Amino acid sequence: MVPIDPFVFITKRGHKQIKNKDGYVLMTYKNIPRSIKFNHRAVNDYNQHLCGGWSVYNHPDFDEIDRVEQGLKPVGISHSSNLEKVTIKIKNLINKGFLASYTTQIFNKKLMYNVTASVTGKLCDYFDMKTLANDYENNGINSDDITEYKNVDFSAFHNDKYDHHPIEITGLILGYPIENTIALIKQS
């Protein structure tokens, strides 16, 4: 596995590191597995930069949900204070066959809209859940959650419910690299 993201590095000890443009390490995933067979275009290193934990790229408005539309992210959550832009974005996504919804919240005394976009169908319609489960098992992690979620519909991750699920499912639906999630589970 050779990262193509300019901010992702594999150390000699087998750790994956995220570094900013100045070389400062923002995150280390220790002892990432090297034998992951699961592969999907929408699961990639760039998506982890959209998690809010660090910033290495300037992201345009709606970058998270635009990546869903481009097939580069399964579920994306963007934030906006402009209801007109949110409404237009949701209408366009729905017209193209995606699921799209929004919720509201007050953030710094300002009304914000949390827009969620995703592909349609069940996880097993979009991902090879059997290969994914095997990768977890081969790395010493129980795959029951993956098996349990294979028939869950992507709509279950809308309305601010994207992170109310087991870590391996949250990481998967947000398009984070599988080796990163496995490393985090093993670290805890």
N, C-alpha and C positions, 0 to 999 in steps of 0.2 A: 504494500500500500504506500503510494507516494502522494502526499498532499499537494494539491495544485493551488491552494490558497496561500498567498504571500505572507499571511500572518500565522500560519500553522507550521510547526516544526516537530520532527520526531528526534528525540535525543538518542544518544548511543545506548542509554539504559532502557530504551523502549517506552519512554513517556511521550505523550503528545502535549505540546505546549502552544498556547496562543500568546503571541507577543505583539506589542504595539509597534508603531513605526520607529520608535526609539530603542527597541529591543527589550523593553520591560516586559517581564512575564506576567500576563494577566490571569492565566489559568493553566493548571497542569493536570492532565489525566494520566494517572500513574499506571504503568504496565499495561498499556492497551493491548488487547488481543490482536494478533496478526493474521489469524486464520478465519476471518469473517467471510462467509459465503453469501450472506444476504447482500443484495445490491439493488438500489432503486434510485432513479434520477432525482427524486424529490427528497432524498436523504443525503445531505451533503454538509461539508464544513461551513459554507457561507451561512446557512440557516442559524447556526449557533451564535453568529454575530448579531442576530436580531432578538436575542433573548433579553437584552437590557442589562446584562451583567457586566458588559464592557462595550467600548465603542472603538472600532478601528476603521470603519467606513462611514462616510456621510451617506445616510439613507434618505432617499426621497420619500415624500408623503406616500403612504399606502404601499411601501416596498414589500411588506410582509404578505399582503393579499395579492399584490401584483405577481409575486412569485408563485402563488397558488395558480393563478391564471396561466402562467407560463409553464406549469408542470414541474416546478422546482421546489415546491413545498406542499405538503398535504393539507395542513391547516395553518392559516395565518391570521394574526390579530394585529390590527392597526388602530391607532387612536387619532381622533380629530375633534376639533371644536366647531367645525363647520358642517352643520346639518345638511345643507344643500349639496355639498361635495359627497357626503356620506350617502345620501339618498341616490344620487346619480351613480356612484360607484356600485352600490348594492343592486340597483336596477340592471346595470350593464352585466354584472356577474351572473345574476339570475337568468338573464336573457341568453347567456352563453352556456347555461347548464350547470352552473356551480350553486352550491348552497351559500347563502349570505344572510347575515343578521347583524343587529347591533343592540347594545345595551347602553345605558347612560350611567354616569357617575359624576360626582363633584370632585374635582382635583384642583387644589389650590384656589378654592372658592370659585371655580369656573366649571361650567357644564361641559363634560367631555363625552364623546361617543366612542365606545369600544366596538369596532367592526370586526366580525369574524367571517372568514371565507374558507370554504373547503371544497374538496371534490365530493361527489355523491356516492352513495352505496355503502357497503360494509367494508370493514378493514380488509377482509379476505378477498374482496373484489379488486382491491387496489394493490395490496401487498402479498408477497409470498410468505404467509404466516408460518408455514411448515418449516421453511428454511430458517426463518427468524427464530422460531422456537428451538430448532436444532443448534443454532449458534449460541443461544443462551445456555442450553444444556451442556454443550461442548466446553463451555467456559465455567462450568460448575454452578450455574444459577438456574433455579427452578423456573420452568417455562409455563407454569399453570396460568399465570395472568395473561400471557400471550394467547394460549389456547382458549381461555375464557372470553377474551375480547375479539376473537376472530370474526364473530358474527354481529358485532356492535356496529351500528350505523354512524357515519360521520356526524350526523346531526347531534349526537350525544356530546359533542365537544363545543357546541355553540352556547351562546348565552352565558359567557364567562365560566364555562365548565371544562375548559381544556386542561386545567391542571388539577382536577379532582380525581385523578386516576393513578394507578401504579406508575412508578417512574419509567419503566420500560415502555409503557403505552404513551405517556406524555411525551417522552423523547421521540418516539416513533412518529406520532401524529404531527409534531412540530418540525419534523425533518432533521433532527439532530443525528449525527453519526452514531451508529450502533456501538462501535468500540468505545466511544466516549461514555455512553450510558452504562455499559458493562464495567468500565473502569470506576465510575462513580459508585455503582452498587458494591463493588468489591472493596472500595475504600471505606465504606460506611460500616 
